């Protein structure tokens, strides 16, 4: 009996020792391993916090130049709960200097971009609840490539569209930069803690995103667009490796003013009606006669035609119950394929399409990258990103009239300016369709490269001979054809013009989509420039192409 009793006592003692050791180790863990974390959390529970900036990585051009236009600024932070505890006279002074909305219960940034005089004034007030701090403004009015970069939400700092959305995780910091007022239970500043700056502890995060964009080329293109285009797009691409050197869409918007746009939506009706947030570079439109590049490529690849092949243009052709007129209602008579390409002869290309057949035209359109997204990292069409365009299948062209419309880039055919740039590149680089590249690399804050995005994949889609023949015909467009408005004696330029009906009238005249898909060449240096203009006058895209080529030629000559 005594033995069993001692066994029970020892068992109970062992249990007590185990429980004691468990709680001892737990207490030691909390005090040593997690002590700092728990102390920090306790402080945070007693803090009023104002986010100064969201601590996101930069988005830079190929040479390391920021595209965001942001800058550091002095801001005035108000903590109304502390302000109310101060001198009533001082409260009245502060109230007269800041917006009334900033005096609500919630702490906030009351004023931004303080001048030196304002900074000195508020610091000299020495008023409880009034703090001058430094913040990083993400966007400025000098920002470039707005539709490529996209923007973050003003309220949460999360990427909403464009590269800001696609690379949101990589660009995000671990925590925002913030100013905190640490208070006690009676809302008084705790001595020794008071106002504290909180921020990230990882020096290598967030990551910076480096693009293929050249900011010098981008700025020149945007300046020209601002002077010449209300609605449209322009793209400059290196046809050898697919690097996008510039991508601009108009009308533009300023990311820095996003909150103002939304607050004053009723007063900005005309602004929103122009759809400034759309990236027209990756939105699809009827390509018009630019699509004749596809028909010409299919014809030349068949081996049955050459640039010297002869056709007869009567000025119009009847297909079913529809009369298709030639460019400018003009009969060209006997004409070579090269001349038909230069003068954008509808009857010749309709005749070619009829002889080649629906499937051949459809197959070559897909082969040259139409009807499918290029895959640049600007999100899906649902996210405001890239659309695929549309190429009607042979089954969707049951009548010859449908095929005729397709041959001249109308009907159901749609393509994006980026797709047209890639298609043109295939002719310029010797016959390769290259996936365009927009993102170049991800870097740490110290500049170390953690990920490099390779150049776009190459796929041969045309023979070298066909590519050379198309380049030759594109030179004729600028020399003596529909692209004469782009001509420049000092530059080697080629291209293909295109117009398509919008279905809208302006001053009683039909409005058109105007295209010019062209290239610039100087020795080994080459660039493809695609221009698209909504509601354009005839020839306006060709003139715009010529202006852009002339202005950016120095940068193209020295671009890596």
C-alpha positions in Angstrom: 0.0 0.0 0.0 2.8 2.4 1.0 4.6 1.6 -2.3 1.6 2.5 -4.4 1.0 5.7 -2.4 4.6 6.8 -3.1 4.2 5.9 -6.7 1.2 8.2 -6.9 3.0 11.0 -5.2 6.0 10.7 -7.5 3.7 10.6 -10.6 2.0 13.8 -9.4 5.4 15.4 -8.7 6.6 14.6 -12.2 3.5 16.0 -13.7 3.9 19.3 -11.7 7.6 19.5 -12.8 6.6 19.0 -16.5 3.9 21.6 -16.3 6.3 24.0 -14.5 9.0 23.4 -17.2 6.4 23.9 -20.0 5.3 27.3 -18.7 8.9 28.3 -17.9 10.0 27.5 -21.5 6.9 29.3 -22.8 7.6 32.4 -20.8 11.2 32.4 -21.9 10.1 32.0 -25.5 7.7 34.9 -25.2 10.3 37.1 -23.4 13.3 36.3 -25.5 12.3 35.0 -28.9 9.1 37.0 -29.4 9.6 39.8 -26.9 10.4 42.4 -29.4 7.6 41.4 -31.7 5.0 41.5 -28.8 6.4 44.8 -27.6 6.1 46.2 -31.1 2.5 44.9 -31.4 1.7 46.5 -28.1 3.0 49.8 -29.2 1.1 49.5 -32.5 -2.1 49.0 -30.6 -1.6 52.3 -28.9 -0.7 54.2 -32.0 -2.5 56.5 -34.4 -0.9 55.9 -37.8 -0.8 57.9 -41.0 0.7 56.3 -44.2 3.2 58.6 -45.8 3.8 56.5 -48.8 3.3 52.8 -49.8 7.0 52.0 -50.1 6.8 50.6 -53.6 9.6 49.9 -56.0 10.5 52.2 -58.9 9.6 51.5 -62.6 12.5 52.6 -64.8 13.5 52.8 -68.4 16.3 50.7 -70.0 18.9 53.2 -68.8 17.7 53.4 -65.2 15.7 56.6 -65.5 12.5 56.6 -63.5 9.3 56.8 -65.5 7.1 57.8 -62.5 8.1 61.4 -62.1 7.7 61.1 -58.3 9.8 63.1 -55.9 10.3 63.5 -52.1 8.1 66.2 -50.6 7.4 67.7 -47.2 4.0 67.1 -45.9 1.9 68.3 -43.0 0.4 65.5 -40.9 -2.4 66.2 -38.5 -3.5 64.2 -35.5 -6.9 65.8 -34.6 -7.2 63.9 -31.3 -3.9 65.4 -30.1 -4.6 68.8 -31.6 -7.8 69.1 -29.6 -5.8 68.8 -26.4 -3.6 71.7 -27.2 -4.0 75.5 -26.9 -7.4 76.6 -28.3 -5.8 79.7 -29.9 -3.2 77.5 -31.6 -6.0 75.2 -32.8 -7.7 78.2 -34.4 -4.5 79.2 -36.1 -4.0 75.7 -37.5 -7.6 75.5 -38.6 -7.2 78.6 -40.7 -4.3 77.1 -42.6 -5.5 73.6 -43.4 -8.6 72.1 -45.2 -11.5 71.6 -42.9 -11.7 67.9 -43.9 -8.3 67.2 -42.3 -9.6 68.3 -38.9 -11.9 65.3 -38.6 -11.2 62.5 -36.1 -9.0 60.5 -38.4 -5.3 61.4 -38.6 -4.2 62.3 -42.2 -1.9 64.3 -44.4 -3.4 67.7 -44.5 -1.1 69.5 -46.9 1.4 68.2 -49.5 4.4 69.8 -51.1 5.1 72.3 -48.4 7.3 75.3 -49.3 10.3 76.1 -47.1 8.3 79.0 -45.7 5.3 76.7 -44.8 7.6 74.1 -43.3 9.3 76.7 -41.1 5.9 78.1 -40.1 4.4 74.8 -38.9 7.6 73.8 -37.1 7.7 77.0 -35.2 4.1 76.6 -34.1 5.2 73.7 -31.9 1.6 72.6 -31.7 0.7 69.1 -30.4 -0.7 67.0 -33.2 1.0 69.0 -36.0 4.0 67.2 -37.6 6.0 68.0 -40.7 7.3 64.8 -42.3 9.0 63.7 -45.5 7.1 61.5 -48.0 7.8 60.0 -51.4 5.2 61.0 -53.9 4.9 58.1 -56.3 3.8 60.0 -59.4 4.6 63.4 -60.8 3.3 65.5 -63.7 6.5 64.6 -65.6 5.6 60.9 -65.6 6.1 59.0 -68.9 4.4 56.0 -70.4 1.4 56.4 -68.2 -0.7 53.7 -69.9 2.2 51.2 -69.7 3.0 51.9 -66.1 -0.7 52.1 -65.0 -1.4 53.2 -61.5 -2.0 52.2 -57.9 -5.2 52.9 -55.9 -4.8 56.1 -53.9 -6.5 54.5 -50.9 -4.6 51.2 -50.6 -1.4 51.6 -52.7 -2.2 48.4 -54.6 -1.6 48.1 -58.4 -4.9 48.5 -60.3 -3.9 48.4 -64.0 -0.8 48.1 -66.2 2.6 47.1 -64.9 1.6 48.3 -61.4 -1.0 45.5 -61.4 1.0 42.8 -63.2 4.1 43.3 -60.9 2.2 44.3 -57.8 3.8 41.6 -55.6 7.3 42.4 -56.7 6.9 46.2 -56.5 5.2 46.1 -53.1 7.2 46.7 -49.9 6.8 44.7 -46.8 5.2 47.6 -44.9 4.4 51.2 -45.9 6.4 54.2 -44.7 4.2 55.7 -41.9 4.2 58.3 -39.1 2.8 57.0 -35.8 1.7 58.9 -32.7 2.0 56.5 -29.7 -0.5 57.4 -27.0 -1.7 56.2 -23.6 -5.2 55.3 -22.6 -6.0 59.0 -22.2 -4.8 59.8 -25.7 -1.7 61.6 -24.4 1.7 61.1 -26.2 3.8 58.5 -24.3 7.0 60.1 -23.2 10.0 58.5 -25.0 7.9 57.1 -27.8 5.8 60.0 -29.0 6.0 60.4 -32.8 7.8 57.6 -34.6 8.6 56.8 -38.2 7.8 53.2 -39.2 9.1 51.6 -42.4 10.5 48.4 -44.0 13.5 46.6 -42.5 14.5 44.6 -45.7 17.0 46.7 -47.7 16.5 44.7 -50.9 12.7 45.0 -51.1 10.7 46.2 -52.8 12.1 45.4 -56.2 12.6 47.9 -59.0 11.3 47.0 -62.4 13.5 47.9 -65.4 11.7 48.2 -68.8 12.9 48.1 -72.4 11.4 51.6 -72.9 13.9 54.4 -73.8 12.7 57.5 -71.9 14.2 59.9 -74.4 12.4 58.2 -77.3 9.2 57.9 -75.2 9.2 61.6 -74.3 9.7 62.7 -77.9 6.9 60.5 -79.1 4.6 61.7 -76.3 5.4 65.4 -77.0 4.5 64.9 -80.7 1.3 63.0 -79.8 0.3 65.9 -77.5 0.7 68.4 -80.3 -0.9 66.4 -83.1 -3.3 63.7 -81.8 -6.4 63.8 -79.7 -7.0 60.1 -79.7 -4.6 57.5 -81.0 -1.5 55.5 -80.3 2.1 55.2 -81.3 4.6 52.4 -80.8 8.4 52.2 -81.5 9.9 48.7 -81.5 13.3 47.2 -82.2 12.5 44.6 -85.0 15.7 42.6 -84.3 14.9 41.7 -80.7 11.3 42.8 -80.0 12.2 45.4 -77.4 9.5 48.1 -77.1 11.3 51.4 -77.1 8.2 53.6 -76.8 4.5 53.1 -76.3 2.1 56.0 -76.1 -1.7 56.4 -76.0 -3.8 59.5 -76.2 -5.7 61.1 -74.5 -3.4 60.9 -71.5 -4.1 61.2 -67.8 -1.9 62.1 -64.8 -1.6 59.4 -62.2 -0.8 62.1 -59.6 -4.3 63.6 -60.2 -6.3 60.3 -60.0 -8.1 61.3 -56.8 -9.1 64.6 -58.3 -10.5 63.0 -61.4 -12.7 60.7 -59.3 -13.8 63.4 -56.8 -14.9 65.8 -59.6 -16.3 63.2 -62.0 -19.4 65.2 -62.7 -17.3 68.2 -63.8 -15.0 66.0 -65.9 -17.6 64.5 -68.1 -15.8 65.4 -71.4 -12.6 64.0 -69.9 -14.1 60.6 -69.1 -16.0 60.5 -72.4 -12.6 60.6 -74.2 -11.7 57.4 -72.4 -8.2 58.5 -71.2 -7.5 55.4 -69.2 -7.6 53.1 -72.2 -4.3 52.0 -73.7 -5.1 52.3 -77.4 -1.8 50.6 -78.3 -3.2 47.3 -77.2 -6.8 47.8 -78.1 -8.1 46.4 -81.4 -9.5 48.3 -84.4 -10.1 47.6 -88.1 -6.7 47.9 -89.7 -7.8 48.9 -93.1 -5.3 48.6 -95.9 -2.4 47.8 -93.5 -3.9 44.3 -93.7 -2.7 44.2 -97.3 0.7 43.4 -96.0 -0.8 40.0 -95.0 -2.3 39.5 -98.5 0.9 40.5 -100.2 3.0 38.1 -98.0 0.7 35.2 -98.8 0.9 36.0 -102.5 4.6 36.3 -102.6 5.1 33.2 -100.4 3.0 31.1 -102.9 5.7 31.5 -105.5 3.2 32.5 -108.1 3.7 36.3 -107.7 6.4 38.9 -107.5 6.5 42.6 -107.0 6.5 42.9 -110.8 3.4 40.8 -111.4 0.9 42.7 -113.4 -2.8 43.3 -112.7 -5.5 45.5 -114.2 -7.5 47.9 -112.0 -10.8 49.2 -113.5 -11.4 51.4 -110.5 -14.0 49.2 -108.9 -15.1 45.6 -108.7 -18.6 44.2 -108.2 -18.7 41.4 -105.6 -22.3 40.1 -105.2 -24.5 43.0 -104.5 -21.6 45.3 -103.3 -19.4 47.6 -105.3 -15.9 47.9 -104.0 -14.2 51.1 -105.2 -10.5 51.6 -105.5 -8.5 54.1 -103.4 -9.7 57.6 -104.2 -12.2 56.1 -106.7 -9.4 56.0 -109.2 -8.8 53.5 -112.0 -5.1 52.6 -112.0 -5.3 50.6 -115.3 -2.4 48.1 -115.7 -0.4 48.1 -112.5 2.3 45.9 -110.9 1.9 44.4 -107.4 4.5 46.8 -106.1 2.6 49.8 -107.5 -0.7 48.4 -106.2 0.8 48.1 -102.8 2.1 51.7 -103.0 -1.2 53.1 -104.2 -3.3 50.8 -102.0 -5.2 49.4 -104.9 -8.3 47.7 -103.5 -9.2 45.8 -106.7 -5.8 44.2 -107.0 -5.8 42.9 -103.4 -9.4 41.7 -103.6 -8.4 39.8 -106.8 -5.4 38.3 -105.0 -7.5 37.2 -102.1 -10.0 35.5 -104.4 -7.2 33.6 -106.1 -5.4 32.6 -102.8 -8.6 31.6 -101.0 -10.1 32.1 -97.6 -8.0 29.6 -95.8 -4.7 30.9 -97.1 -5.6 34.5 -96.0 -6.7 33.3 -92.6 -3.6 31.1 -92.1 -1.2 33.9 -93.0 -3.0 36.4 -90.8 -2.6 34.0 -87.8 1.0 33.1 -88.9 1.9 36.8 -88.8 0.5 37.2 -85.2 -3.0 38.6 -85.8 -6.0 37.3 -83.9 -4.0 36.5 -80.8 -2.4 38.4 -77.9 1.3 39.0 -78.0 1.7 38.3 -74.3 3.2 41.6 -73.0 2.7 41.9 -69.2 -0.1 44.5 -69.2 -2.9 42.2 -68.0 -5.8 40.7 -69.8 -8.5 42.6 -71.7 -10.8 42.2 -68.6 -8.1 44.0 -66.6 -7.8 46.8 -69.1 -4.9 45.1 -70.8 -4.2 43.6 -74.2 -6.9 42.5 -76.6 -6.5 39.7 -79.2 -8.1 41.4 -82.2 -10.1 39.3 -84.5 -9.6 37.4 -87.8 -12.7 35.8 -89.3 -12.3 32.1 -90.0 -13.0 30.6 -93.4 -16.4 29.5 -92.1 -17.1 33.1 -91.0 -16.5 34.3 -94.6 -19.3 32.3 -96.5 -19.7 34.9 -99.2 -17.1 36.4 -101.5 -18.0 39.8 -100.3 -16.8 38.8 -96.8 -13.5 37.7 -98.2 -13.2 41.0 -100.2 -13.8 43.0 -97.0 -11.2 40.9 -95.2 -8.6 41.5 -98.0 -8.8 45.3 -97.4 -8.8 45.0 -93.6 -12.4 45.8 -93.0 -15.5 43.8 -92.1 -14.8 41.8 -89.0 -11.0 42.1 -89.1 -9.5 43.8 -86.1 -5.9 44.3 -84.9 -4.0 46.2 -82.3 -1.3 48.7 -83.0 1.1 46.4 -81.2 0.2 43.4 -83.4 0.7 45.6 -86.5 4.1 46.6 -85.2 5.1 42.9 -84.7 3.8 42.1 -88.2 5.8 44.9 -89.7 8.9 43.8 -87.8 8.7 40.4 -89.6 9.2 42.1 -92.9 12.0 44.3 -91.6 14.1 41.7 -89.7 14.2 39.1 -92.5 11.0 37.1 -91.9 10.8 36.5 -88.1 7.8 37.1 -85.9 9.2 38.1 -82.5 7.3 38.3 -79.3 7.6 41.9 -78.0 9.5 42.5 -74.8 8.5 45.3 -72.4 9.9 44.1 -69.0 13.7 43.9 -69.0 14.7 42.9 -65.4 13.8 43.0 -61.7 16.4 44.6 -59.4 16.9 45.0 -55.7 17.1 48.4 -54.1 20.9 48.0 -54.2 20.8 47.4 -58.0 21.4 43.7 -58.0 19.6 41.9 -60.7 17.4 39.1 -59.4 15.6 38.2 -62.6 16.2 39.0 -66.3 13.4 38.7 -68.8 14.8 37.2 -72.0 14.3 38.7 -75.5 11.2 37.6 -77.3 11.1 34.2 -79.0 11.7 34.2 -82.8 9.6 32.2 -85.2 10.3 32.3 -88.9 7.1 33.1 -90.7 8.4 34.5 -94.1 11.2 33.5 -96.3 14.1 36.1 -96.5 13.1 36.8 -100.1 9.5 37.6 -99.3 10.6 39.8 -96.4 12.9 41.7 -98.7 10.2 42.1 -101.4 7.8 43.5 -98.8 10.4 45.9 -97.6 11.0 47.0 -101.1 7.3 47.6 -101.7 7.0 49.5 -98.4 9.8 51.9 -99.6 7.6 52.6 -102.6 4.7 53.6 -100.4 6.7 56.5 -99.0 8.5 57.3 -102.2 5.6 57.7 -104.6 2.5 56.2 -102.9 -0.1 56.8 -100.2 2.7 57.5 -97.6 4.3 60.4 -99.4 3.4 62.6 -96.4 6.0 60.7 -94.5 8.8 61.3 -97.0 12.1 62.7 -95.8 15.1 63.0 -98.1 17.5 62.5 -95.2 15.9 59.3 -93.9 15.3 55.8 -95.3 11.6 55.2 -94.5 9.1 52.6 -95.7 5.7 51.6 -94.6 2.0 50.9 -95.4 -0.9 53.2 -94.9 -4.4 52.2 -93.9 -7.8 53.8 -93.4 -11.0 52.2 -92.0 -14.4 53.7 -91.5 -15.5 54.5 -87.9 -19.2 54.8 -88.8 -19.2 58.3 -87.2 -19.6 61.8 -88.9 -17.9 65.1 -88.0 -19.2 68.2 -89.7 -21.0 65.9 -92.1 -17.9 64.1 -93.2 -17.2 60.4 -92.4 -14.6 59.9 -89.7 -11.8 57.4 -90.3 -9.3 55.4 -88.4 -5.9 56.2 -89.9 -2.9 53.9 -89.7 0.7 53.9 -90.8 2.9 50.9 -90.2 6.4 51.8 -91.1 10.1 51.4 -90.5 13.3 53.5 -90.3 16.7 52.1 -91.3 20.2 53.4 -91.1 22.9 50.9 -91.7 22.5 48.1 -89.2 20.1 50.2 -87.0 16.4 49.6 -87.6 13.2 50.6 -85.9 9.5 49.9 -86.6 7.1 52.7 -85.9 3.4 52.1 -85.9 1.0 55.0 -85.7 -2.8 54.9 -85.2 -5.1 57.9 -85.2 -8.8 57.9 -84.3 -11.1 60.3 -86.2 -8.4 61.2 -88.5 -8.1 63.1 -91.8 -6.7 61.3 -94.8 -2.9 60.9 -94.6 -2.6 62.2 -91.1 -1.0 59.0 -89.7 1.7 59.0 -92.5 2.6 62.6 -91.6 2.7 61.7 -87.9 4.9 58.7 -88.7 7.3 60.9 -90.6 7.5 63.5 -87.8 8.2 60.8 -85.2 10.9 59.1 -87.3 12.6 62.5 -87.9 12.5 63.5 -84.2 13.7 60.2 -82.7 16.4 59.5 -85.4 19.3 60.6 -83.2 18.2 58.3 -80.3 17.6 55.4 -82.7 21.1 55.8 -84.1 22.7 55.4 -80.7 20.1 53.1 -79.1 21.6 49.8 -77.8 
